[in-house]
Every structure is written in C-alpha cells, then in structure tokens.
Amino acid sequence: MPYLSDAQIQAELARVERSDAAAIERHRGDEGLGIVPMMGGMGTAAIVGFVRSKLEDPVTGQWNVPGTTWDAEATAFVALAAIAFGGQFVGLDGWRSYAALGAIGVGSHYAGEIARRFGKTGKLDFHVGGGVPPWDATSFDPSQFGAPYEDQQSEGLSSSGV
C-alpha cells in the first residue's frame, strides 16, 4: 500500500482548503434562504388546515371535491406536485417553485391528517377527516367512570352514589 509523503499530504490539504474556501465564497449570502421553504410550507399547511376546518362536512369530517368522492386536500396536493414537477411543459415554469412550496405544505398537512386518523382508528385510510359527533349534555352516564373490570369495592362505591 503506497504511503503519502509529508509534502504530498500538505499539498492535498492545501487543495481541499482552497476548494472549501471557494465553495463558501460561492454561497455567501445564502444563510437565510433556508427559512423561505420552511415558512412557505408551514404557511400553506396552516391555510389548508383552516380552510378544511371551515369546509369539511361536520358529521363525517370529509372534504370532497364537489360532485365526487375525491378528497379535496389530496387533489390539491397532486395538482401542486404536478405543476412543480411538470410546469415547464404547460407554460407554468415561473410558478414551479411556488407550487413546490404549496405541495410541501398541503402534503405535510395531509400526511399529518392521515397519521392522526391512523392513530385514532388503527386503520390506514386516505380519506381523512373525522367528524365530531354532536355533544348532548343530557346523555351523561355516570357508569362511564366505573371500574373497567369486576371489582367489588369499586362497584360498591359507584352504586352508593359517592
């Protein structure tokens, strides 16, 4: 196995340092640009979440494209991703970066909704939403706070009215 001499090592280190300095100089001023995609994606996710809360069906929690069974959020994600990846072919080249940020936001919100639904039901369902059943104050059942198993002491307490 060939070994490098001290002079060869010093020359290689100097070359790497020059290329690192050139790369740093090329990207000088780009320090704050990482916040733009993050804020664009988060803003889109927040807007989509707000719009979904206003337009979804209060019983089922679904937000469909009118006249179809397509989830509106999934449809928006697919459309934005299509513009981001293929916008130059249909004359939307100038909108590709905005569509990409929108697709990140809508897709992230949609993925969060899918994960939330999966966490609640244990079933993977891509039709997200979960309607909130109307609450009836007269339907209070005191036994719902009883012991989850047969326990004489707990049964005695719950039947005594304590």
C-alpha positions as CSV (number, residue, x, y, z in Angstrom):
1,M,0.0,0.0,0.0
2,P,1.5,3.3,-1.0
3,Y,2.1,5.9,1.6
4,L,1.9,9.7,1.0
5,S,4.9,11.8,1.9
6,D,4.5,14.8,4.2
7,A,4.8,17.1,1.2
8,Q,2.0,15.2,-0.6
9,I,-0.3,15.4,2.4
10,Q,0.4,19.2,2.8
11,A,-0.4,19.7,-0.9
12,E,-3.6,17.8,-0.7
13,L,-4.7,19.7,2.5
14,A,-4.0,23.0,0.8
15,R,-6.0,21.9,-2.3
16,V,-9.0,20.9,-0.1
17,E,-8.8,24.2,1.9
18,R,-8.8,26.2,-1.4
19,S,-11.9,24.3,-2.7
20,D,-13.7,24.8,0.6
21,A,-13.0,28.5,0.6
22,A,-14.2,28.8,-3.0
23,A,-17.5,26.9,-2.1
24,I,-18.0,29.1,1.0
25,E,-17.5,32.2,-1.2
26,R,-20.0,31.0,-3.8
27,H,-22.7,30.5,-1.2
28,R,-22.0,33.7,0.8
29,G,-25.3,35.5,1.4
30,D,-27.4,32.3,1.2
31,E,-27.5,31.9,5.0
32,G,-31.2,32.9,5.4
33,L,-32.6,31.2,2.4
34,G,-33.5,28.0,4.2
35,I,-36.3,29.8,6.1
36,V,-38.2,30.6,2.9
37,P,-39.2,27.0,2.1
38,M,-39.9,26.2,5.7
39,M,-42.2,29.3,6.1
40,G,-43.8,28.7,2.7
41,G,-44.6,25.1,3.6
42,M,-45.8,25.8,7.1
43,G,-48.0,28.7,5.9
44,T,-49.6,26.6,3.3
45,A,-50.3,23.8,5.8
46,A,-51.9,26.3,8.2
47,I,-54.0,27.8,5.4
48,V,-55.2,24.3,4.3
49,G,-55.9,23.3,7.8
50,F,-58.0,26.4,8.4
51,V,-59.9,26.0,5.1
52,R,-60.5,22.4,5.8
53,S,-62.0,23.2,9.2
54,K,-64.4,25.6,7.6
55,L,-65.5,23.5,4.6
56,E,-65.4,19.9,5.8
57,D,-68.6,18.0,6.5
58,P,-69.4,18.4,10.2
59,V,-70.7,14.9,10.6
60,T,-68.2,12.8,8.6
61,G,-65.3,15.2,8.6
62,Q,-64.7,14.7,4.9
63,W,-63.8,17.5,2.5
64,N,-64.6,16.3,-1.0
65,V,-64.3,17.9,-4.4
66,P,-68.0,18.8,-5.1
67,G,-69.8,16.1,-7.0
68,T,-67.0,13.5,-6.5
69,T,-65.6,11.2,-3.7
70,W,-62.1,12.7,-4.1
71,D,-60.6,14.3,-1.0
72,A,-60.1,18.0,-1.8
73,E,-56.8,18.1,0.1
74,A,-55.3,15.1,-1.7
75,T,-56.4,16.5,-5.1
76,A,-54.8,19.9,-4.3
77,F,-51.6,18.1,-3.3
78,V,-51.5,16.1,-6.6
79,A,-52.2,19.2,-8.7
80,L,-49.5,21.3,-7.0
81,A,-47.0,18.5,-7.2
82,A,-47.8,18.0,-10.9
83,I,-47.2,21.8,-11.5
84,A,-44.0,21.6,-9.5
85,F,-42.6,18.7,-11.5
86,G,-44.1,19.3,-14.9
87,G,-45.0,23.0,-15.0
88,Q,-42.4,23.8,-17.7
89,F,-44.3,21.6,-20.2
90,V,-47.6,23.5,-19.9
91,G,-46.3,27.1,-19.6
92,L,-46.2,27.4,-15.8
93,D,-42.4,27.4,-15.5
94,G,-42.5,30.6,-13.4
95,W,-44.9,29.0,-10.8
96,R,-43.0,25.8,-10.2
97,S,-41.2,26.9,-7.1
98,Y,-44.4,28.3,-5.6
99,A,-46.2,25.1,-6.5
100,A,-43.4,23.1,-4.8
101,L,-43.8,25.0,-1.6
102,G,-47.6,24.6,-1.8
103,A,-47.2,20.8,-2.4
104,I,-44.9,20.6,0.6
105,G,-47.4,22.4,2.8
106,V,-50.5,20.6,1.6
107,G,-48.8,17.2,1.5
108,S,-47.4,17.7,5.0
109,H,-50.8,18.6,6.4
110,Y,-52.5,15.7,4.6
111,A,-49.8,13.3,5.9
112,G,-50.4,14.6,9.4
113,E,-54.2,14.1,9.0
114,I,-53.6,10.5,7.8
115,A,-51.3,9.8,10.7
116,R,-53.8,11.3,13.2
117,R,-56.6,9.2,11.7
118,F,-54.4,6.1,11.8
119,G,-53.5,6.8,15.4
120,K,-57.2,7.1,16.4
121,T,-58.6,4.1,14.4
122,G,-55.7,1.9,13.8
123,K,-56.7,1.7,10.1
124,L,-54.8,3.3,7.2
125,D,-57.4,5.5,5.5
126,F,-56.5,8.1,2.9
127,H,-59.9,9.8,3.2
128,V,-59.0,11.9,6.1
129,G,-61.1,13.9,8.5
130,G,-63.1,12.8,11.5
131,G,-66.3,14.4,12.2
132,V,-67.1,15.5,15.7
133,P,-70.4,13.9,16.8
134,P,-72.7,16.5,18.2
135,W,-72.5,16.6,22.0
136,D,-75.7,16.0,24.0
137,A,-75.4,17.3,27.6
138,T,-78.4,15.1,28.6
139,S,-76.6,11.9,27.6
140,F,-74.4,11.8,30.7
141,D,-74.0,8.2,32.0
142,P,-72.3,8.1,35.5
143,S,-71.3,4.5,34.9
144,Q,-68.8,5.6,32.3
145,F,-66.4,6.4,35.2
146,G,-66.8,3.0,36.8
147,A,-64.1,0.4,37.1
148,P,-63.1,-1.3,33.9
149,Y,-63.2,-4.7,35.5
150,E,-65.1,-6.6,38.1
151,D,-64.1,-5.1,41.4
152,Q,-66.4,-5.3,44.4
153,Q,-65.1,-2.2,46.1
154,S,-65.4,-0.1,43.0
155,E,-68.9,-1.4,42.3
156,G,-69.9,-0.6,45.8
157,L,-68.6,2.9,45.6
158,S,-70.3,3.5,42.2
159,S,-73.6,2.2,43.4
160,S,-73.6,4.1,46.7
161,G,-73.8,7.5,44.9
162,V,-70.4,8.7,46.2
